[in-house]
Amino acid sequence: MKLIEVENLVKTYDSEGVQTQAMRGLTFTIEKGEFVSIMGPSGSGKSTLMQILGMLDRPSEGVYLFEGKDINSYSDDELSKLRNKKIGFVFQSFNLLPRTTVYENTELPLLYDEDHLEVHNEEKINKALEAVGMSHRTQYLSNQLSGGEKQRVAIARALVNDPEVIFADEPTGNLDSKSGLAVMRILQKLNNEGHTVILVTHETYTAQHAKRILNMKDGMVVSDELVKDRLIADGEGELLK
């Protein structure tokens, strides 16, 4: 089933009359349940693409269908609600609220869901924290956590609404290698359980944990290939081919 379809996607920024094309006519699809890396150097357009696919921005031209529906047909409010229900974000800088507990940080997306039932919140939060191995830290403050633990909480927060797709933007960028592997192991586990994962990175090593790589350069996709020698992060944080 096609989750994401884009056709001739263009994004142009206008700064004091100077126009810059960050994306130049991208066309591709992402199936439900895929694990895709969007890879490229700084300035390649990968972050702009993630912003648009994650419904944080709109394209200047072209078509973006999410679950078969054109996102341009949604108002900003409708887009915000759709984003909260269907999309989870994990960022390089974690974006946790300081001096706030692990439990409260994980709960945040539920508080923005007008249809949520508070009676079910605790179950959802505990399930998400258990999925990332943070059940033993629920009452810790975010500033008491290591970098790896913070990123696990960020993944739990992305998971709590059971989204259709998880966007991970350089999720290992601020972590040591051991913590980074632990994060990749969690993302692979979530994908194995049926979540669509879209990983944005500039590192080939990180990208090879996905099943497919879209390689970007100068606002264009220059290659779209399945990963032949995929890296698998095992339970001990080591890598197996």
C-alpha positions in Angstrom: 0.0 0.0 0.0 1.3 3.4 -1.0 1.7 5.6 2.1 3.5 8.6 0.4 3.5 9.6 -3.3 5.2 12.7 -4.6 5.3 13.9 -8.1 7.4 16.8 -9.5 7.8 18.2 -6.0 9.5 21.7 -6.0 10.4 23.9 -3.1 11.6 27.5 -3.8 12.7 29.9 -1.1 12.6 33.7 -1.8 15.0 35.8 0.2 14.9 39.5 -0.7 14.1 38.8 -4.3 16.7 36.0 -4.6 15.1 32.7 -5.4 16.7 29.4 -4.3 15.4 26.0 -5.4 15.9 23.6 -2.5 14.0 20.8 -4.3 13.8 20.3 -8.1 11.0 18.1 -9.3 11.2 15.0 -7.0 9.1 12.0 -7.9 8.9 8.8 -5.9 6.7 6.6 -3.7 7.1 5.1 -0.2 5.1 2.0 0.7 3.6 1.5 4.1 6.1 -0.5 6.3 9.2 0.6 4.5 12.4 1.8 6.2 13.9 4.5 3.9 17.0 6.6 4.4 17.1 10.1 2.7 20.8 10.7 2.4 22.9 13.6 1.1 25.4 16.2 2.1 24.6 19.5 3.7 22.5 21.7 1.3 21.3 18.7 -0.7 17.7 19.3 0.1 17.1 16.3 2.4 16.0 18.4 5.4 13.6 20.4 3.2 12.1 17.2 1.9 11.6 15.9 5.4 9.9 19.1 6.4 7.5 18.7 3.5 6.9 15.0 3.9 6.4 15.6 7.6 3.8 18.3 6.8 5.8 21.0 8.6 6.0 22.9 5.3 4.2 22.9 1.9 5.8 22.5 -1.5 5.9 25.4 -4.0 4.9 23.1 -6.8 4.0 19.5 -7.4 1.8 16.9 -5.7 2.2 15.2 -2.4 -0.3 12.4 -1.6 -0.4 11.0 1.9 -2.5 7.8 2.2 -3.9 8.8 -1.2 -5.0 12.3 -0.2 -3.5 15.5 -1.5 -2.1 17.5 1.5 -2.7 20.7 -0.4 -6.4 20.2 0.1 -6.0 20.5 3.9 -6.1 23.7 5.8 -3.3 24.5 8.2 -5.4 23.4 11.2 -6.4 20.2 9.5 -2.8 19.5 8.6 -1.8 20.0 12.2 -4.3 17.5 13.4 -3.3 15.0 10.7 0.4 15.4 11.6 -0.3 14.8 15.3 -2.2 11.6 14.6 -0.2 10.1 11.7 3.4 11.3 12.1 6.0 11.0 14.8 9.2 13.0 14.8 12.7 12.3 16.3 15.2 15.1 16.1 19.0 15.2 16.5 18.7 17.7 19.4 16.0 15.5 21.2 13.7 18.6 21.8 12.6 17.4 25.2 11.2 19.9 27.7 13.8 20.5 30.4 13.0 19.9 34.1 10.0 17.8 33.0 9.7 14.1 33.6 10.2 11.3 31.1 6.5 10.4 31.5 5.4 14.0 30.9 7.6 14.4 27.8 6.2 11.2 26.3 2.6 12.4 27.0 2.9 15.6 25.0 1.4 14.5 21.7 -1.6 13.2 23.5 -2.3 16.6 25.1 -2.6 18.1 21.6 -5.0 15.4 20.4 -8.5 16.8 20.9 -10.0 13.3 20.6 -7.8 11.6 23.2 -9.3 9.9 26.2 -7.4 10.6 29.3 -8.3 7.3 30.8 -6.1 5.6 28.1 -3.1 7.9 28.3 -1.2 6.0 31.0 -1.5 2.7 29.0 -0.2 4.4 25.8 2.6 6.2 27.5 3.8 3.1 29.4 3.6 1.0 26.2 5.7 3.5 24.3 8.3 3.8 27.1 8.5 0.0 27.3 9.1 -0.2 23.6 12.3 1.9 24.0 13.5 0.4 27.3 12.7 3.4 29.4 10.0 2.1 31.8 12.5 2.3 34.7 13.0 6.1 34.2 9.4 7.4 34.1 9.8 9.9 36.9 13.3 11.0 36.0 13.7 14.6 34.8 14.9 15.0 31.2 18.0 16.8 32.4 19.0 13.8 34.5 19.3 11.6 31.4 22.2 10.7 29.2 22.1 11.6 25.5 21.1 8.1 24.5 18.3 8.0 27.1 17.0 11.4 25.9 16.8 10.1 22.4 15.0 7.0 23.6 12.4 9.2 25.3 12.1 11.2 22.0 11.4 8.0 20.2 8.8 7.1 22.8 7.1 10.5 22.4 7.1 9.9 18.6 5.5 6.5 19.2 2.8 7.4 21.7 0.0 8.2 19.2 0.8 5.0 17.2 1.7 7.0 14.0 1.7 5.7 10.5 5.3 7.0 9.9 8.2 8.0 12.1 10.6 10.6 10.8 14.1 10.5 12.3 16.3 13.5 11.5 19.9 12.7 12.2 18.8 10.8 15.3 22.4 9.6 16.2 24.1 12.9 15.4 24.6 13.9 19.1 25.3 10.4 20.4 28.3 8.3 21.0 28.6 5.2 18.8 27.2 2.8 21.4 24.1 5.0 22.1 23.7 5.5 18.4 23.6 1.8 17.7 21.0 1.4 20.4 18.8 4.0 18.7 19.2 2.3 15.4 18.3 -1.0 17.0 15.1 0.5 18.3 14.2 2.0 14.9 14.8 -1.3 13.2 12.7 -3.1 15.8 9.8 -0.6 15.2 10.1 -1.1 11.5 10.0 -4.9 11.9 6.8 -4.4 13.9 5.2 -2.6 11.0 6.0 1.1 11.4 7.2 3.0 8.4 10.5 4.7 9.2 12.0 7.6 7.2 15.6 8.4 8.3 17.4 11.6 7.3 21.2 11.4 7.5 24.4 12.6 5.8 26.2 9.4 7.0 26.5 6.4 4.7 27.0 4.1 7.8 23.8 5.3 9.4 21.8 5.1 6.1 22.8 1.5 5.6 20.6 0.5 8.5 17.6 1.2 6.3 16.3 -1.1 3.6 16.3 1.6 0.9 18.3 4.8 0.3 17.2 7.9 -1.6 20.4 9.8 -2.3 20.0 13.5 -2.8 22.3 16.1 -4.3 21.5 19.7 -5.3 17.8 19.3 -4.6 17.4 16.2 -6.7 17.2 12.4 -6.1 20.3 11.1 -7.9 19.8 7.5 -6.9 17.1 5.3 -5.3 18.3 1.9 -4.4 17.7 -1.0 -2.1 20.4 -1.6 0.5 22.5 -4.6 -0.5 24.7 -5.0 2.6 22.3 -3.8 5.2 23.6 -3.3 8.7 21.5 -4.8 11.5 21.9 -3.6 15.1 21.5 -6.7 17.3 20.4 -6.8 20.9 23.8 -6.1 22.3 24.3 -3.0 20.2 26.8 -4.8 17.9 26.4 -4.9 14.1 25.7 -8.0 12.1 25.7 -8.1 8.3 
